[in-house]
Amino acid sequence: MDSIELKSEVKHFPVDVCNLAPIETHVPKEGFPVLLHMAAAGTVITELNAIPRMFEVTLGGMLKSIDTFRPERVIYSSSCSVYGNSARVGGQPVWEDVRPISSYGLSKAAAERTLHQWANQSGKTGIVLRLGNVIGWGCAGLITYLVRHAFRFPDGSVPASMRGEGKVFRDYVPVSHVVQVLEKSPTVKMTPGKSHVFNVGTGRTMSNGEVSVVVREWLATQGYKLNIVYTAEPAFGESWYAGLRTESMEEAFEVEPPPIEVVHDAIRDGSESFLERLSNQTSAGT
């Protein structure tokens, strides 16, 4: 987000999104024109005891933020997990394609419907961005898991475990592409009184096995050996295939899908940033 030009002083308030009382006095009487709501708790693979908090943040946090900041437009960061196992041609940004198989996906879908209701009843505007697997500098997920494992076992003596025989498919989208869409979201023309849904991705999928090859090759240039063993099944709640149809997003936001070379660069960037972070933590601890 460093590329966004800020026209006024930015203040940072580290508060619980479900309890915004500490910052209510900083909200102007007219509220704020745009709310970008990206707060979340949990992932597709979430422990049972963490599920209540996940719904509290996803649903309660969004409603509390809307009540506190009184926006004219809400931009909500959703997830491809709402599709469950999408069609091979990719999930369409419509409610009929929503079939979550995880509690995380269900919480995102519930928040989407709640935003639809708010927009309908208030006459204001909602934008739902169903993100693919975001990759790049500073991003977490499969890439950081593999890099962390290689950092612990640099000679490859202990293999990393990956699910689904390396055939779990996702739309891996560079964070730079997501930022392009986020930058345009506050001002892109949208009809008020409803919520508009878009997929944010590349429009194509890669398997976790394909991603691991790029990570492994990059790690080798840094002197690390990464060996991998595969389990047969994804984890509970994890889909085999989650592709995205992105044509409507590309048209509305006037952005081009990133080529595969940019995706590979983002995988390497994510690997480099996390390895740098691990190295710095080790140095600080010695």
C-alpha positions as CSV (number, residue, x, y, z in Angstrom):
1,M,0.0,0.0,0.0
2,D,3.1,2.3,0.0
3,S,2.1,3.5,-3.5
4,I,-1.1,5.2,-2.2
5,E,-0.7,9.0,-1.9
6,L,-2.1,10.1,1.4
7,K,-3.5,13.6,1.5
8,S,-3.7,14.0,5.3
9,E,-2.0,12.8,8.4
10,V,-2.5,9.1,9.1
11,K,-3.2,8.0,12.6
12,H,-2.9,4.4,13.7
13,F,-5.1,3.1,16.5
14,P,-4.4,-0.5,17.6
15,V,-7.9,-1.5,18.8
16,D,-10.1,-4.6,18.7
17,V,-12.4,-4.2,15.8
18,C,-15.2,-5.5,18.0
19,N,-14.7,-2.7,20.5
20,L,-14.1,0.6,18.8
21,A,-15.1,2.8,21.8
22,P,-11.5,4.0,22.3
23,I,-11.5,5.8,18.9
24,E,-15.1,6.9,18.6
25,T,-14.2,10.4,19.6
26,H,-11.9,10.7,16.6
27,V,-14.7,10.0,14.1
28,P,-16.1,13.2,12.6
29,K,-19.8,13.9,12.9
30,E,-20.4,13.2,9.2
31,G,-18.5,9.9,9.4
32,F,-16.0,8.8,6.8
33,P,-16.9,8.4,3.1
34,V,-15.3,5.0,2.7
35,L,-14.6,2.0,5.0
36,L,-12.1,-0.6,3.8
37,H,-12.9,-3.6,6.0
38,M,-10.1,-6.2,6.0
39,A,-10.2,-7.4,9.6
40,A,-10.4,-11.2,9.9
41,A,-9.6,-13.9,12.4
42,G,-8.7,-17.4,11.5
43,T,-8.1,-19.2,8.2
44,V,-9.7,-22.1,6.3
45,I,-8.0,-24.4,8.7
46,T,-9.2,-23.1,12.1
47,E,-9.4,-24.9,15.4
48,L,-12.9,-25.5,16.8
49,N,-12.3,-23.2,19.9
50,A,-11.4,-20.3,17.6
51,I,-14.5,-20.4,15.4
52,P,-16.7,-18.2,17.7
53,R,-14.1,-15.5,17.7
54,M,-13.8,-15.8,13.9
55,F,-17.5,-15.1,13.4
56,E,-17.4,-12.3,16.0
57,V,-14.6,-10.5,14.1
58,T,-16.0,-11.2,10.6
59,L,-19.6,-10.3,11.3
60,G,-19.7,-8.4,14.5
61,G,-16.5,-6.4,13.7
62,M,-17.9,-5.4,10.3
63,L,-21.2,-4.2,11.7
64,K,-19.5,-2.4,14.6
65,S,-17.2,-0.7,12.1
66,I,-20.1,0.4,9.9
67,D,-22.0,1.8,13.0
68,T,-18.9,3.6,14.2
69,F,-17.6,5.1,11.0
70,R,-20.9,5.7,9.2
71,P,-19.5,5.2,5.6
72,E,-21.2,5.9,2.3
73,R,-19.3,3.0,0.8
74,V,-18.0,-0.2,2.4
75,I,-15.2,-2.2,0.6
76,Y,-15.2,-5.7,2.1
77,S,-12.3,-8.1,1.7
78,S,-13.8,-11.6,1.2
79,S,-12.2,-14.8,0.0
80,C,-12.3,-17.5,-2.7
81,S,-13.1,-19.9,0.2
82,V,-16.8,-18.9,-0.2
83,Y,-16.8,-21.1,-3.4
84,G,-15.7,-24.3,-1.7
85,N,-14.8,-26.5,-4.6
86,S,-15.5,-24.2,-7.6
87,A,-16.2,-25.3,-11.1
88,R,-13.1,-26.0,-13.2
89,V,-13.9,-22.9,-15.2
90,G,-13.7,-20.9,-12.0
91,G,-16.3,-19.5,-9.6
92,Q,-18.5,-16.7,-10.9
93,P,-19.0,-13.6,-8.6
94,V,-22.6,-14.5,-8.0
95,W,-24.4,-15.9,-4.9
96,E,-25.5,-19.0,-6.8
97,D,-21.8,-20.2,-6.9
98,V,-21.3,-19.8,-3.2
99,R,-20.9,-23.3,-1.5
100,P,-18.4,-23.0,1.3
101,I,-17.1,-26.2,2.9
102,S,-15.2,-24.5,5.8
103,S,-16.4,-22.4,8.7
104,Y,-14.0,-19.7,7.5
105,G,-15.7,-19.6,4.1
106,L,-19.1,-19.7,5.8
107,S,-18.2,-16.7,7.9
108,K,-17.1,-14.7,4.8
109,A,-20.3,-15.6,3.0
110,A,-22.4,-14.5,6.0
111,A,-20.6,-11.2,6.0
112,E,-21.2,-10.7,2.3
113,R,-24.9,-11.2,2.8
114,T,-24.9,-8.9,5.8
115,L,-23.3,-6.2,3.7
116,H,-25.9,-6.8,0.9
117,Q,-28.6,-6.2,3.5
118,W,-26.9,-3.0,4.8
119,A,-26.6,-1.5,1.3
120,N,-30.2,-2.4,0.5
121,Q,-31.6,-0.9,3.6
122,S,-29.3,2.2,3.8
123,G,-29.2,3.0,0.1
124,K,-25.5,3.1,0.2
125,T,-22.8,1.1,-1.6
126,G,-21.1,-2.1,-0.8
127,I,-18.2,-3.7,-2.7
128,V,-17.2,-7.3,-2.0
129,L,-13.8,-8.4,-3.2
130,R,-13.3,-12.2,-3.2
131,L,-9.6,-12.5,-3.1
132,G,-7.6,-15.4,-4.4
133,N,-4.5,-16.6,-2.5
134,V,-2.5,-13.3,-2.1
135,I,1.2,-13.7,-2.6
136,G,4.2,-11.4,-2.6
137,W,6.4,-9.5,-0.3
138,G,5.3,-9.9,3.3
139,C,2.4,-12.3,2.6
140,A,1.8,-15.5,4.6
141,G,0.6,-18.9,3.6
142,L,2.1,-21.9,1.8
143,I,5.2,-20.0,0.7
144,T,6.1,-19.0,4.3
145,Y,5.5,-22.5,5.5
146,L,7.9,-23.9,3.0
147,V,10.6,-21.3,3.6
148,R,10.3,-21.7,7.4
149,H,10.7,-25.5,7.0
150,A,13.8,-25.0,4.8
151,F,15.2,-22.6,7.3
152,R,14.9,-25.2,10.1
153,F,16.3,-28.0,8.0
154,P,18.6,-26.4,5.4
155,D,20.1,-29.7,4.3
156,G,16.7,-31.2,3.4
157,S,17.1,-34.0,5.9
158,V,13.5,-33.6,7.1
159,P,11.0,-33.3,4.2
160,A,8.2,-30.8,4.4
161,S,4.7,-32.2,4.3
162,M,2.2,-30.9,1.7
163,R,-1.4,-31.9,1.2
164,G,-3.4,-33.3,-1.7
165,E,-0.6,-34.9,-3.6
166,G,0.5,-31.5,-4.8
167,K,-2.8,-31.1,-6.7
168,V,-4.6,-28.5,-4.7
169,F,-5.4,-25.6,-7.0
170,R,-5.8,-22.0,-6.2
171,D,-5.7,-18.6,-8.0
172,Y,-2.4,-17.2,-6.6
173,V,-2.6,-13.4,-7.1
174,P,0.3,-11.0,-6.6
175,V,-0.3,-8.5,-3.8
176,S,0.6,-5.7,-6.3
177,H,-2.5,-6.6,-8.4
178,V,-4.7,-6.6,-5.3
179,V,-3.4,-3.2,-4.4
180,Q,-4.4,-1.9,-7.9
181,V,-8.0,-2.9,-7.3
182,L,-8.0,-1.6,-3.7
183,E,-6.7,1.8,-4.9
184,K,-9.6,2.1,-7.4
185,S,-12.3,0.8,-5.1
186,P,-13.1,4.0,-3.3
187,T,-13.9,5.9,-6.5
188,V,-14.9,3.3,-9.1
189,K,-18.5,4.0,-10.3
190,M,-21.1,1.7,-8.6
191,T,-24.8,1.9,-8.3
192,P,-25.8,2.7,-4.7
193,G,-28.4,0.7,-2.8
194,K,-26.7,-2.6,-3.4
195,S,-23.5,-4.6,-2.9
196,H,-21.3,-5.4,-5.9
197,V,-19.2,-8.6,-6.0
198,F,-15.9,-9.1,-7.8
199,N,-13.3,-11.8,-7.9
200,V,-9.7,-10.5,-7.5
201,G,-7.2,-12.9,-9.0
202,T,-5.3,-13.8,-12.2
203,G,-8.1,-15.8,-13.8
204,R,-6.0,-19.0,-13.8
205,T,-4.9,-21.5,-11.2
206,M,-1.7,-23.1,-10.0
207,S,-1.3,-26.2,-7.9
208,N,0.4,-26.2,-4.5
209,G,2.9,-28.5,-6.2
210,E,3.7,-26.0,-8.9
211,V,4.2,-23.2,-6.3
212,S,6.5,-25.4,-4.3
213,V,8.7,-25.9,-7.4
214,V,9.2,-22.2,-7.7
215,V,10.0,-21.9,-4.0
216,R,12.3,-24.8,-4.0
217,E,14.3,-23.5,-7.0
218,W,14.7,-20.1,-5.4
219,L,15.7,-21.6,-2.0
220,A,18.4,-23.6,-3.8
221,T,20.0,-20.3,-5.0
222,Q,20.2,-19.3,-1.3
223,G,21.9,-22.6,-0.3
224,Y,18.8,-24.3,1.1
225,K,17.6,-27.8,0.1
226,L,13.8,-28.4,0.3
227,N,12.5,-31.9,0.0
228,I,8.7,-32.5,0.1
229,V,6.4,-35.5,0.8
230,Y,2.7,-35.4,-0.1
231,T,-0.3,-36.6,1.8
232,A,-3.3,-37.9,-0.2
233,E,-6.1,-35.5,1.0
234,P,-6.5,-31.8,1.7
235,A,-7.3,-30.8,5.3
236,F,-10.9,-30.8,6.6
237,G,-12.6,-27.8,5.1
238,E,-10.0,-27.3,2.4
239,S,-11.1,-27.5,-1.2
240,W,-9.3,-29.2,-4.0
241,Y,-10.0,-26.5,-6.5
242,A,-10.8,-22.8,-6.2
243,G,-10.6,-20.9,-9.4
244,L,-11.9,-17.4,-10.1
245,R,-13.6,-15.8,-13.1
246,T,-12.2,-12.3,-13.1
247,E,-13.6,-10.7,-16.3
248,S,-16.1,-8.5,-14.5
249,M,-13.4,-7.2,-12.1
250,E,-11.0,-6.4,-15.0
251,E,-13.8,-4.5,-16.8
252,A,-15.1,-2.5,-13.8
253,F,-11.6,-1.6,-12.4
254,E,-9.8,-1.4,-15.8
255,V,-7.0,-3.6,-14.8
256,E,-5.2,-6.3,-16.7
257,P,-4.5,-9.8,-15.2
258,P,-0.9,-10.2,-14.3
259,P,1.1,-12.6,-16.5
260,I,2.5,-15.9,-15.1
261,E,6.0,-14.4,-15.0
262,V,4.7,-11.8,-12.5
263,V,3.1,-14.5,-10.4
264,H,6.4,-16.4,-10.3
265,D,8.2,-13.2,-9.3
266,A,5.7,-12.7,-6.5
267,I,6.3,-16.2,-5.2
268,R,10.0,-15.5,-5.1
269,D,9.4,-12.1,-3.5
270,G,7.4,-13.8,-0.8
271,S,10.1,-16.3,-0.2
272,E,12.8,-13.7,0.0
273,S,10.9,-11.4,2.4
274,F,10.1,-14.3,4.8
275,L,13.7,-15.7,4.7
276,E,14.9,-12.2,5.4
277,R,12.6,-11.9,8.4
278,L,13.6,-15.3,9.8
279,S,17.3,-14.4,9.4
280,N,16.8,-11.1,11.2
281,Q,14.9,-12.8,14.0
282,T,17.8,-15.2,14.4
283,S,20.4,-12.5,14.4
284,A,18.4,-10.5,17.0
285,G,18.2,-13.5,19.2
286,T,22.0,-14.2,19.3
